[in-house]
Amino acid sequence: MSLEFLNNFFFTGQFIPHGHCYLWKPGLVTLHILSDSLIALAYYSIPIMLVYFVRKRQDVPFSWIFLMFGTFIIACGTTHLMEIWTLWHPSYWLSGFLKSITAFVSVYTAVSLVPLIPQVLALPSPAQLEMANVALHKEIAERKRVEVALRESQQMLQLVMDNIPQFIFWKDRKSVYLGCNRNFAQMSSVGSSENIVGKTDYELAWKKEEADFFFECDSRVMDGNTPEYHIIECLIQADGKQAWLESNKIPLHDLEGNVVGILGTFENITERKQAEEDIRNALEKERELIELKSRFISITSHEFRTPLSTILSSADILEFYNQKLSEDNKNKHLQRIKNSVKNMIELLDDVLFIGKDEAGKQELKPRLFELVQFCSGLVEQIQISTSHKITFSNQDEYINACMDEKLLRQILCNLISNAIKYSPQGNTVYFDLVCHCGEVIFKVQDEGIGIPEKEQAQLFTSFQRASNVGAIPGTGLGLAIVKKAVNLHNGKIVIDSRVGVGTKVTVSIPINYLENNK
């Protein structure tokens, strides 16, 4: 059966060609050939254009229906070509089969088109599209106008903030900068306000500990939803200078009241802090001066009272008992008066020295002299008036030095006198002279009461005495004078002292002051 069907389907022996129906009239046959050829040509060209259209306009909705129409049209064109074929070849089964395919595609396309019609009708018409386009243009123009107005408003707001002398910034919930004014941008070395957007304090010129402090403060304000005012912060600026800032930080809220960021304002109070520090220093200096004045009055009144009492008593004795006194007793009382006057003059000289130095009027007058002989003579002079033994040692026989002889005498006399004063009677005081590497080194050592360690930091303060001196007389000016005289020579002084063991003072002075200060 299948072989017979195929034979009937492809072989045409039992049928006559369609041209017999036209009686093979040339005009009629030509007319049908031309008509069917042109129709087929048109049918085949239309799908090509539809496929091209669909590929170029992929945004067109329902593109598949165009392809269905193209398939339907190709099938129709094929049936017309079959009409030409059957003029000479009676393949009517094949022709019918092609028509059935065309019918199926046509029906399927028509059925598919039915539910598509409402969707197609819902598409806007050209007039509607034109109206929508006009409305869209108006909306775009309005949006541009609003954007321009918003931009101008933002520029005006930024201009206002840039002209505010305070430093202003604002951050999001994660402490990321959203903006700032010009002053803050310059201080943080980002250049312009736009450059700070998206940065954190860790990306700016601050130190890590400063950034940690800012982040902690921001978190506290936002988490607690509580503003903080007058926060004092210390900051190292981009130029490396230290600045003191007084900050105010306020949480920012959205329309629902949620905290979405933080607003900060601060001003540089470095000058104010410096002024406060200067005032504190001045008050402290004034307090020290008052204490110094009090100690000066107390000590000098005590130190003057003793020699004045001696002078007065000796003078009274000489006045009222002059005839009864022997020459030795008279000389004794006169010597007491001279010694008392000498002590008072030395005390006045010490006070005047401190006053001149504090006023910056103490002058250094260096001159060249032989140092070993100078020290030997000084030791002999002091040895006459003391029961202590002064041991002087030197490495060099001659040392020519350029120093202020008067100031050097004050330095050595004070050091040796202190060693004698604070040592038991009959003890030895050691005085060494060494010349080394362009410096003269003086060492004075005793075996006396020593100085408490906690009080050694105040040794060079005027009128300051150690707590263990007891009834030993003194003004507390000796080491202060030594220190100032050594400083005038650009020298150094070091004290090594232990209570109950003794004290060693080492003074180093350049051997030639003039050469070291050219």
ChimeraX attribute file (.defattr): number of C-alpha atoms within 10 A of each C-alpha:
attribute: neighborCount
match mode: 1-to-1
recipient: residues
	/A:1	6
	/A:2	7
	/A:3	8
	/A:4	9
	/A:5	11
	/A:6	11
	/A:7	12
	/A:8	17
	/A:9	16
	/A:10	13
	/A:11	17
	/A:12	16
	/A:13	12
	/A:14	7
	/A:15	12
	/A:16	16
	/A:17	17
	/A:18	20
	/A:19	19
	/A:20	12
	/A:21	11
	/A:22	14
	/A:23	10
	/A:24	14
	/A:25	11
	/A:26	10
	/A:27	10
	/A:28	12
	/A:29	19
	/A:30	13
	/A:31	11
	/A:32	16
	/A:33	18
	/A:34	12
	/A:35	14
	/A:36	20
	/A:37	18
	/A:38	15
	/A:39	18
	/A:40	21
	/A:41	16
	/A:42	14
	/A:43	21
	/A:44	19
	/A:45	15
	/A:46	15
	/A:47	20
	/A:48	13
	/A:49	12
	/A:50	17
	/A:51	16
	/A:52	11
	/A:53	14
	/A:54	17
	/A:55	12
	/A:56	10
	/A:57	11
	/A:58	10
	/A:59	9
	/A:60	11
	/A:61	13
	/A:62	13
	/A:63	16
	/A:64	12
	/A:65	14
	/A:66	17
	/A:67	17
	/A:68	20
	/A:69	18
	/A:70	21
	/A:71	19
	/A:72	23
	/A:73	22
	/A:74	21
	/A:75	23
	/A:76	23
	/A:77	22
	/A:78	22
	/A:79	23
	/A:80	22
	/A:81	18
	/A:82	22
	/A:83	20
	/A:84	20
	/A:85	18
	/A:86	18
	/A:87	20
	/A:88	14
	/A:89	18
	/A:90	22
	/A:91	23
	/A:92	22
	/A:93	16
	/A:94	16
	/A:95	19
	/A:96	14
	/A:97	13
	/A:98	17
	/A:99	18
	/A:100	14
	/A:101	15
	/A:102	21
	/A:103	15
	/A:104	14
	/A:105	19
	/A:106	19
	/A:107	13
	/A:108	13
	/A:109	18
	/A:110	14
	/A:111	11
	/A:112	13
	/A:113	14
	/A:114	10
	/A:115	10
	/A:116	14
	/A:117	10
	/A:118	10
	/A:119	11
	/A:120	13
	/A:121	9
	/A:122	9
	/A:123	11
	/A:124	11
	/A:125	11
	/A:126	9
	/A:127	9
	/A:128	11
	/A:129	12
	/A:130	12
	/A:131	12
	/A:132	13
	/A:133	12
	/A:134	12
	/A:135	12
	/A:136	12
	/A:137	12
	/A:138	12
	/A:139	12
	/A:140	12
	/A:141	12
	/A:142	12
	/A:143	12
	/A:144	12
	/A:145	12
	/A:146	12
	/A:147	12
	/A:148	12
	/A:149	12
	/A:150	12
	/A:151	12
	/A:152	12
	/A:153	12
	/A:154	12
	/A:155	12
	/A:156	12
	/A:157	12
	/A:158	17
	/A:159	13
	/A:160	11
	/A:161	18
	/A:162	19
	/A:163	11
	/A:164	13
	/A:165	14
	/A:166	16
	/A:167	22
	/A:168	22
	/A:169	22
	/A:170	21
	/A:171	23
	/A:172	18
	/A:173	16
	/A:174	14
	/A:175	20
	/A:176	18
	/A:177	20
	/A:178	20
	/A:179	23
	/A:180	25
	/A:181	26
	/A:182	25
	/A:183	22
	/A:184	24
	/A:185	22
	/A:186	14
	/A:187	15
	/A:188	20
	/A:189	16
	/A:190	18
	/A:191	14
	/A:192	17
	/A:193	19
	/A:194	14
	/A:195	15
	/A:196	24
	/A:197	15
	/A:198	14
	/A:199	16
	/A:200	16
	/A:201	20
	/A:202	15
	/A:203	14
	/A:204	17
	/A:205	19
	/A:206	18
	/A:207	15
	/A:208	13
	/A:209	10
	/A:210	17
	/A:211	18
	/A:212	14
	/A:213	14
	/A:214	17
	/A:215	18
	/A:216	12
	/A:217	15
	/A:218	25
	/A:219	18
	/A:220	15
	/A:221	20
	/A:222	24
	/A:223	12
	/A:224	11
	/A:225	16
	/A:226	12
	/A:227	17
	/A:228	16
	/A:229	14
	/A:230	13
	/A:231	12
	/A:232	13
	/A:233	16
	/A:234	13
	/A:235	18
	/A:236	15
	/A:237	16
	/A:238	15
	/A:239	10
	/A:240	10
	/A:241	8
	/A:242	12
	/A:243	16
	/A:244	19
	/A:245	20
	/A:246	16
	/A:247	20
	/A:248	17
	/A:249	22
	/A:250	19
	/A:251	26
	/A:252	20
	/A:253	14
	/A:254	9
	/A:255	6
	/A:256	6
	/A:257	8
	/A:258	12
	/A:259	18
	/A:260	14
	/A:261	23
	/A:262	26
	/A:263	19
	/A:264	19
	/A:265	20
	/A:266	21
	/A:267	17
	/A:268	18
	/A:269	16
	/A:270	15
	/A:271	11
	/A:272	11
	/A:273	14
	/A:274	13
	/A:275	12
	/A:276	12
	/A:277	12
	/A:278	12
	/A:279	12
	/A:280	12
	/A:281	12
	/A:282	12
	/A:283	12
	/A:284	12
	/A:285	12
	/A:286	12
	/A:287	12
	/A:288	12
	/A:289	13
	/A:290	12
	/A:291	13
	/A:292	16
	/A:293	13
	/A:294	13
	/A:295	17
	/A:296	20
	/A:297	12
	/A:298	13
	/A:299	17
	/A:300	18
	/A:301	11
	/A:302	15
	/A:303	17
	/A:304	16
	/A:305	13
	/A:306	13
	/A:307	20
	/A:308	16
	/A:309	13
	/A:310	17
	/A:311	21
	/A:312	13
	/A:313	15
	/A:314	18
	/A:315	17
	/A:316	12
	/A:317	16
	/A:318	18
	/A:319	10
	/A:320	10
	/A:321	12
	/A:322	14
	/A:323	10
	/A:324	11
	/A:325	13
	/A:326	11
	/A:327	11
	/A:328	9
	/A:329	14
	/A:330	18
	/A:331	13
	/A:332	13
	/A:333	19
	/A:334	16
	/A:335	14
	/A:336	18
	/A:337	21
	/A:338	14
	/A:339	15
	/A:340	19
	/A:341	17
	/A:342	13
	/A:343	15
	/A:344	19
	/A:345	12
	/A:346	12
	/A:347	18
	/A:348	14
	/A:349	12
	/A:350	18
	/A:351	19
	/A:352	13
	/A:353	18
	/A:354	18
	/A:355	13
	/A:356	13
	/A:357	16
	/A:358	11
	/A:359	9
	/A:360	9
	/A:361	10
	/A:362	16
	/A:363	12
	/A:364	15
	/A:365	13
	/A:366	18
	/A:367	13
	/A:368	15
	/A:369	15
	/A:370	13
	/A:371	21
	/A:372	20
	/A:373	14
	/A:374	14
	/A:375	21
	/A:376	13
	/A:377	12
	/A:378	15
	/A:379	19
	/A:380	12
	/A:381	11
	/A:382	15
	/A:383	14
	/A:384	9
	/A:385	8
	/A:386	14
	/A:387	13
	/A:388	19
	/A:389	15
	/A:390	22
	/A:391	14
	/A:392	16
	/A:393	15
	/A:394	16
	/A:395	11
	/A:396	11
	/A:397	9
	/A:398	11
	/A:399	19
	/A:400	13
	/A:401	22
	/A:402	19
	/A:403	22
	/A:404	19
	/A:405	18
	/A:406	12
	/A:407	21
	/A:408	19
	/A:409	16
	/A:410	15
	/A:411	22
	/A:412	20
	/A:413	17
	/A:414	18
	/A:415	25
	/A:416	22
	/A:417	15
	/A:418	18
	/A:419	29
	/A:420	25
	/A:421	19
	/A:422	19
	/A:423	21
	/A:424	15
	/A:425	13
	/A:426	11
	/A:427	16
	/A:428	19
	/A:429	20
	/A:430	18
	/A:431	23
	/A:432	16
	/A:433	19
	/A:434	16
	/A:435	17
	/A:436	10
	/A:437	7
	/A:438	13
	/A:439	17
	/A:440	19
	/A:441	19
	/A:442	21
	/A:443	22
	/A:444	23
	/A:445	24
	/A:446	27
	/A:447	22
	/A:448	24
	/A:449	20
	/A:450	22
	/A:451	24
	/A:452	15
	/A:453	12
	/A:454	8
	/A:455	12
	/A:456	14
	/A:457	9
	/A:458	12
	/A:459	19
	/A:460	18
	/A:461	16
	/A:462	19
	/A:463	23
	/A:464	20
	/A:465	20
	/A:466	16
	/A:467	9
	/A:468	12
	/A:469	14
	/A:470	7
	/A:471	6
	/A:472	8
	/A:473	12
	/A:474	18
	/A:475	19
	/A:476	19
	/A:477	22
	/A:478	24
	/A:479	20
	/A:480	21
	/A:481	23
	/A:482	23
	/A:483	19
	/A:484	20
	/A:485	24
	/A:486	19
	/A:487	13
	/A:488	17
	/A:489	24
	/A:490	14
	/A:491	19
	/A:492	14
	/A:493	16
	/A:494	12
	/A:495	15
	/A:496	14
	/A:497	21
	/A:498	15
	/A:499	14
	/A:500	13
	/A:501	12
	/A:502	18
	/A:503	22
	/A:504	19
	/A:505	18
	/A:506	16
	/A:507	22
	/A:508	21
	/A:509	23
	/A:510	22
	/A:511	24
	/A:512	19
	/A:513	23
	/A:514	14
	/A:515	9
	/A:516	11
	/A:517	8
	/A:518	5
